Amino acid sequence: MKIRSEHQDRALVVSVSGRIDSGNARDFQSGMDGLLDKGGRGVILDCEQLSYVSSAGLRVLLRVTRHLDQKHVPFVVCSLSPMISEVFQISGFDRIIPVATSRADALVTLPR
C-alpha cells in the first residue's frame, strides 16, 4: 500500500494504491492521521489504484470520516473499482461516505 497526497483546487487529495488489509491498516491510519489537518476545503480519497480493502481498512475510513465530521471538513472518496464499489455498497459505506465517480466529480461536490 502506498499513500501520496497533493493539493488540488484548495482540497487535499490523498491517493492510495495497492491493498488495505489487516496487515497494513495501522500504517494507513497513521498516514491518514498525518494528513487530515491539511484538508483545506475538503479531503478526497482517490481510490483509482486501490485493488482491495478489508474490514480493517473500512474501519480506518470510518474513523477518518468521524474525525473530519467533527472538524466540519467534507470527505469524499472517488474512483472506486467495481470490486471496491461493491464492498462499499454491501457494507453500507456508500451511505456513510459520499462517493464520486472521478476526482473531478469529487472536487465539484466540495464547498467553495
Phi, psi and omega in degrees: 000136176231143178235134172222156182225156177203160174259135178221123179052045178066016176244151175272123177249119179252122178255132179238137180229157180091219183241144169243115182218187184297336180286336182228010181300324178294321176296319176298315178300313179299316179297317179292318179303322181290345184254337194298331181280002179254024191290341182059233181274001178163171179236131176244129173257108181272114185256020184303324182259010179278125183259341184199142172221128179264180177298330177295320177293321177296323177298320177297316179298322177296318178297318178299315180301313180296318179299312182291324176301318180297330180265003181058040177253120179297146180226129181225139170256151181215167174059045178285137173292163178304321181292316179293322177300319178296320177299317179298318181292313182297320182278349182083006181293336177291347175262350180260319183242127176300139181239129176245152182287333182215168177297319179300317178295323179295318179299324180294329183284341183281147179293151179279000000 
